[in-house]
Structures are given as structure tokens and as C-alpha cells.
């Protein structure tokens, strides 16, 4: 059984609308992100999210209607499941309310529209038209005032009426505006269509409607207007959009690639004008009756202004169009009106970030709504367990970082997606630079909570005191702290404050501010490191000697130890867990030592890294995991964090594990918790929060990438807060209790079509495509780029040939010519032109990365088909070409001359799309014929088919998720888990891949990446085992997992019970929504698949509903007694997975 949960929600915006939905007096913006509706209000700071709700179906159209009985607009929504409904806002409950729903208007005999679905309402609001199928326009009458009809019904939707038209391939359509508001004038619909000879024409049809009698459905027709001449001439071949012009002109503008045409049907007036340079328009928005904003494919914004005749301003005589700005490639434009004397334009994008733009004296981007769609490819950049030492960790989503190739062309980017912990900013304390450390103390000896903040700079110290109400005031001279940089400030016994600088250690009375004791470093020497607890302070003098000073009375030397010049001290720590020991890290030998505090004698020494040059720079011993041995954290200079479990009795270290947080050393800060355990804040170039969960350490990214240092500040005014110092300011924040998904982006300016990652080379290999216009011609180029893993800097670029595109990229290990394995990137390409049809249609190139991090082609092979996918089997390269899967050996004829030799091939049913390799078995995702499994025999160099899925499926991706089990995604948004029964005695059964789980995801999956080292928990208590990540066209990322056998029935019954209590907009049943659906087969409910997003809604329900769900499960056949709290705990564990 299978389980799926979203890690990142869809972010692509294809549809948006402005309407008075939430309030009759304030307009809001509604956007559709795949199956989610989001409602925003405009504020001076930008768009503010007011409500978000998922819809059971991908939204394909939005429109607004206003019933006479409503003070606010209603929202009409259409989905790809052919469900259509109207929604209103309930201001009392702050929820969406379904007003009317059309259960299913699917016409099985008609062909879906190839140019997208459209929805229009005529100028008088009497009719809505839906264009869902080719040659069919569905007319929905909107009730208007008549003698027999009450006002309460005005504006409500009637029953839909399908009307057939001759035009099949309709590119765009719109209703003409009307000069007269008289009801007798019939609405006219203008259509741009392509005829059977591929000629583009404009057709005007007049809508006629006759209401039915006695409640029957009426009739409708769309006929050419009588006694009017139609436009006979052809439109330009690139005509794509039609824009209605408001009264009094009431014509339409037709946008083409090289020119714009105006047409007025009443006078048959045609005005044509060429554009200064050719372009392709993709979206438009009306500012007023004369001005329109146009967006093109290349991210340019144009202002089009109509020119009217001078006499009566009634007729369009021409127009002016100027480019005025740039934006993401727009899918939809919405003009939000004038705010603060500037026009506000919303740009919704599928291929880039959505933007809020102000149009005034200059064009400015006011706000960015991040979007990682479409995800063309991604790789799992595991930030943990890169060290070869120690055992591998169990799965932790906080340790994995996904790097996606997102967006298209100029909007293309790399996005780092990581599940992490957020920070809620409480306020900015001060703007200051050169902060080296911060400490929190209590200025009053009898106070438990903290009230003062000590900020150490390069050559001074500043102190801030907080009142109980949260007011803050800087202290001019707090206890003599201001003279020099502070190494340590802390409260110690007897109501005193410990203060350490590079030359002196002082004990200060908290009441009087007087120094009660001090210790001065020997002349010519300085204090380089220090740590303290309530009874002792440890200081390092010159990095070579260690001194323990007693702080219970005067500062007396308890013990002293000299390590000599060959053992320089790099870091020191005193742990709250075991106050009898001191922890030290050394510059030499990559070693740490555990010392007795009283005598400074060495209790244990550990070599942390085999590379002696890698130095431990920070060390910490804390209880992070409840009821387990304390954990020793060591931050290395190369960005690694090494952990051990320490035995308190004999100080032995065990369970060594290594996790890479970044490229710079991490600084540790202990954050105490109420239960006596700690979290660890690690500040580095990839700051992380380390905490315990379910008996293991979790490393979660935290939104404090620019943090220099951190300290806890559990004050009376700000309980549970922390203080964060960055390079330029000091701020207060609270750490979120729950982990969420965080995204960081790096613009590439090109489509990142393929991505591969090499941990050994610490670099990415990117296959990119660029597009630009040169003298009206579109120029497409492709290249392979080597990019650094940390700063994402392009190290080297290899330009491909003209008309050659990257199709696939793989990182692998190949023979280096001397019998050793070396990291290599392999790139598969395809040619677009027809000059290579006889022999060469693509290439396979093998790249070496040189010592100075440059790309070098060591061999290439011309192939007769586009190389769609690459993989490795038995040390050989597997290439998926147009109709075959071919295995190539990589051999050296001489130590400097490698070549590739074809050793085996297998002809697929149509075209291979994706490959998944396990051992000698290769799973092939076929364009039309689902998945087949073949096996490579290296002894005979043959490929033999073992099994196949015999149903038709337009596969897009495949991955091995368990032994003999494959996860397949198809182009219609379905997921299927296929299993081969290798133990069956029947040969026919062994040859058949059978479906064990299936469901409709609702989004097309572009790539599935298996979680290679994922395994069930060692104690067998895991509910699910993560197996793969999935990335979709809409920008979603999902976690796929297999359910433990003992939990399968429970989770299935829980899903079924919750589905009965969750009502979706439009009243669409959950089971029907998630049921498998394709052009050849449609089911009633998902098969052995659990939707994690639905299951997690159990936590948001009231206690009474939770109890009802438990009773429902028991009625459904669940054995044993179910407890609400126990069930909540299980669902919490599932939610923490992502």
C-alpha cells in the first residue's frame, strides 16, 4: 500500500480574477494554483493572504457573477474533472459556501478542446458560455428580471445547454461589448479559429435563447448575424488573442505576431497595423476603455492606447503601443486599480515568479510570489552522511535538500527546497555592524527570567536592558562592560555576573555593579577561548595552556595545564549535562579531548577526522534526545558536524555520525527546552536547527541564513525568544514549533532542463536552453554547465552545436584509463533540424572535470535517435533513444583514448521516456505502453524482457520504490504502483506487472527520484517508509512512502472516515476525486492509496468530530479499541515526515 503527502504545494498561477468576494466594499484577488484557491487583499505592503482552500480538481476557469440577492460577487469555478460550481463567502464562519454545483458535464463523445478551456459572460450578464470541447459551446443562461421571476433569482445560473458550431480549432473568443443596454440586442460572440486548410479566420456568431416551458431546459443557438457582412479576409497565421473594446466603439482587437488588427462588426470596419518588431503575446489586461497592458512570451510589458476620432470620440482610428517594462512570462494579468497614485498590476505566471508591479513614473516590482513551476528535473542533494565513517541515518526530510530546475527561459532558475524551521520576527533591536557575539543575562540576582542583552563588537561592548513591558534601553556603562570586546558574559552563583575579555576575568555584583574579584592574564598573553558554568570558568591562554578558575568565591586557580606549542586549543566547552568534565578541540591532529574539570587531566581523546588539517572549531555536549545518552556535537572547519553518543560513566564515545551543513564552520548555541533537553542552533552558511524527534537527531534548515551569532532570550516580555545578530542588525525572533518547506532561488536566465549532482565533485551538471529574438527571429541555444554546489557559481560552460538541445544529463563513475573509477558527467542530446535525418539525430558526450574545475570532453558518440534518458547498469551506459534502449560499454583503447561501443539493444513499443535501474534490471517507461522490465546479461550481452504492464498508459516517469515494485506516473496525472510476482510458478504471472495501488494525483509528474538509503525504522514502529520524491509541472513536490503492513487497514479506514466529514467546494466527493481516471479507464475510488494531506486534517478538527471519526472507523471494521489521543499522535508522526 502507498502513502503520499505534499512537501511543497503547487505554486504555478494560470488563472486569476479581481472581484468583490470577501466584502462588498473591497476588491480582492483570487488566484488558482492547480487545485488550490487563494484569496488576497491589497495592502500598502502588498498582497495579504486572507483565505486558502483546496478544490477537488485542477482549476481550469474562473469568472465572477453577481446575483441580485447578494451584496458580494460569487465565484464561478470550473475544474478538469468537468465539475462546475459557484462559491460565495460566509463572513460569519470565514469559509467558502457552495451556491450551485453542476455534478458532471462531461461529454464522452466530444473531443477535449486543444487550445484550452474558456469561460465568458456577455456584456449584459444574461449568458455564460463554456468552451470545453471542440465544436461545442455550452450556453448557461443567467436569470434576469422578468414578470414571472422574483428578484431573489436574478443572477443565478440556469441549466447548461450544449450548442454545436462549425469552428473546431478555436484559438480565442470573446463577447462583443454593446452600445445599447437594451435587452432586445442579442449577444455576439467573436471567435478566432483555424480552418481545415490551416488558415486563421475571425467568425462572429449571434446567441439566440428560448426559455423552456414549465421548468424545462430552454434551447440556444449560435448563428451568424443576419443582414451583416462577415469578415472574409484571413488573419495572420500567428493571431492568438482577441480583446473586446468597450463602448462606444464596441469592436475587437486581434493580436498577432507581426501586427494588430481592429474589427468593428456593425460597420465591418477593419484597421491593420504592423508592429515595430515581431513578438508573441501571452496575456492582456484592460486598464480603462482606451488603455490595455499586453505581456509577451519574452517577459516584456507593452502599453497599448487606442486613438479615437476627434469629432465624437466614438470610433477607433488607430493606436499607439510602447514597451514600458519587464516581468515574468505572464499566464494572466489583472489590473488592481490605482493605489497611492500608482497603477497596480498583478502578473500571474506559470513559468516564473508571480509579481505585483506598480506602474507610475517608473515600473517597480512591489512584491514577488515565489513559484518553482514547472519543475523539469530535480536531484536529491543529501546534506547528511557524506562521510564514509559511521552508519547511515534513517530518513529525515530535514536532512535532504532538493535542488530543482525550475521555470523556463529567462525565468529559469535553480531552487533549493528544504524542509525546515521558520522564524517569526518580533522586532528589530538595532542596526549595527561587526557583531562578534551576543549573551543574555539577568541584571537582578533574584530574577529567574533574562532582562539584559550583552552585544560584543570588535573593540567594544554594548548592553541593552528590557523592561517587563518589552521596552528596551541601552545602558551607558553596565558594570564596566563597555571598554573592550566581550568573550563571555553569564550569571554565576551568589548573584554575580561573570565577564571575560581578552585580558581579564571579572566577577561583578549584580546589585551594586562593583567588581568583587578579578583575574588578569599574564603580561603579553591573551585569553583566546573560554567557557563557564555556575561554579567554574575555563580559559585558554595563548591557545597553549588551560586554566580553571573557581567562581563560587573569589577567582582562585583550581588547576592549570600546559599543552605546549604542538597542541594548540581551538575551542572549549563546559556542559550543563556533566559539570565534572571539560571538552576541548585542538588545532592539530583533528582531535578532541575530554578533561576532568578539577584536575584538567585527560579522561579521553578522540581523533575526529582522518584528515588532520580539518580542525574542530566548536564543541557542545547536551541532552537532545530524551532518556538517551547525551550527544557530543563537533563543528569542523570544513562545514561538517560530527556527533557522538557519550557514556557519562566512562566518557566513552560511540555512534559516530557526520552531517554536512555547509562549507563553513558552524557555531553552536544551546537553546534550553522546558523538559530539560536542548535544541542546538548551528549558525553557518546553511544555518540549521538540530533537535530530537522520535529517538533521532533531526537537522532542519532554518530561515536565518544571514545569522552571525544567536543566543536564547527567555525574558518576561518575550518568553521563548531568541536574539539573532546578522552583519547589519540585531533582531528578536521566536522559533516556529512546526517545520515547513523553505525555498531559496538562484536565477539562471535559462531553462534548466536537466540537472545532475556529484557529491564528490561538489558540483552540479546543468543542461540549459536559452531563447531570444534576433531581428524578429527566435534563436534557441543549448549548453552544458558546471555549477558549484554552494554558491551556485557557473564554473565552466560547454556550448552545444546549433540546433542541438540537451535531452539528458547523468553523473556516474567510469574507468579513468588506469583501472580506477572517476566521476564523470554524461550528456545526451538531440538535433532539431533535418540535416541529420539520414544518420545522426543526437550525441552522447562524456565529460571529465579537470583539477581546475573545467569541463573536458573525453569522448563522444553520434547516435541515430534523440538520447532521451541515461543510466548505468553493470558499469555500462544505458541510453534511451527514440525507439530503442541501447547499452554501451565504455572502454579505453589506450590510456588517453576512450570510446563507447554498442553491446546490446532492446526495441520498445513506442518511445522510451524514463529509465530506472536496479542491479541488472531496467524498468522502461514507454510513451504510450506503460512500463516494461528488461534484464541485462553481461555474459552474453543480451537484453531480455522479464515483465510488462499490459495496459495503455502515457508514462512520464518511473522509479524503483521497493524490491520488484515500481512507481509510475502518467501524462493524465495518475500514479500507479506496479509489482512483479517473481515467486509465482506461472510464467504468465511472472511476465505481468500488476497494479497494487493507484490514484489520481491531478498533476503531471515530470520526475521521480528514489530515496536510495531509506529503510524501515530499526525498532519497527514506523507507520510508513519514505521511498521517493515526486516533482510536478505545477510546482508541487510530494513524498511517496510505503505503508507498514500493520498500519495499512488503519490508515485506509481513517482516510475513508475523514473523507465523509470533509466537505470540499463544489461538494465533490473525495473518493471520486482521487479515483484513477484516464481516456481508457475510470474508477470510483483510489485503490490502496492514502492521501496524507487529507489524513493530516484530522488534527485540525474539533474533538467531537475526531471522536465521531473514531466511531466511524470502528463501525467500518477496525479491530481493537481506538483512542483519539493515540490516533492524533500517529497523525502527528506522519506530518513530521515532511
Secondary structure, DSSP 8 states (H G I E B T S, - for coil): -EEEEEEE------EEEEE--S-SSS-EEEEEETTEEEEEEEETTEEEEEEEEE-SS-EEEEEEE--TT-SS-EEEEEETTS-EEEEEEETTTTEEEEEEEE-----TTS-B-TT--EEEE-TTS-EEEEEEETTEEEEEEE----SSS-GGGTT-EEEEEEEE-S--EEEEEEE---S---TTS--EEEEEEE-TTS-EEEEEEEEEEE--STT---EEEEE--TT-----S-B-TT--EEEE--TTT--EEEE-SSEEEEEETTTTEEEEEE-SS---EEEEEESSSSEEEEEETTSEEEEEEEEE-TTTS-SEEEEEEEEEEE-S--SEEEEEEEETTEEEEEEE-SSS-EEEEEESSSEEEEEEE----SEEEEEEEE-B--SSSS------TTTEEEEEEES-GGG-EEEEEEEEEEEEEEEEEEE-S-EEEEEEE-SSTT-SSB-EEEEEESS-EEEEEE-TTS-EEEESSSTT-TTS--SEEEEETTTEEEEE-SSEEEEEETTT--EEEEEE--TT--EEEEEE-SSEEEEEETTTEEEEEE-SSS-EEEEEEE--TTS-EEEEEE-SS-TTEEEEEESSTTEEEEEETTT--EEEEEE--SSTTS-EEEEEEE--STTS--EEEEEETTSEEEEEEE-TTT--EEEEEEEE--SS--EEEEEE-TTS-EEEEEESTT-EEEEEETTEEEEEEES-TTEEEEEEE-BSSSTTEEEEEESSEEEEEEEEEEEEEEEEEEE-SSEEEEEEEETTTTEEEEEEEEEEEETTEEEEEEEEEEEETTT--EEEEEE--TTEEEEEEEEEEEE-SSS-EEEEEEEEEEE-SSTTSSS-SEEEEEEEE-TTS-EEEEEEEEESS---EEEEETTEEEEE-SSEEEEEEEEEEETTEEEEEEEEEEE-SS-EEEEEEETTEEEEEESSB-EEEEEEETTTTEEEEEEE--S-B-EEEEEEEETTEEEEEETTSEEEEEEE-TT-S-HHHHTBEEEEEEEE-SS-EEEEEE-TT----TTS--SEEEEEEEEETTS-EEEEEEE-GGGHHHHHHHHHHHHHH---TT---HHHHTS-B-SS-B-SS-BSEEEHHHHHGGGGS-HHHHHHHHHHHHHTT--S---HHHHHHHHHHHHHT-
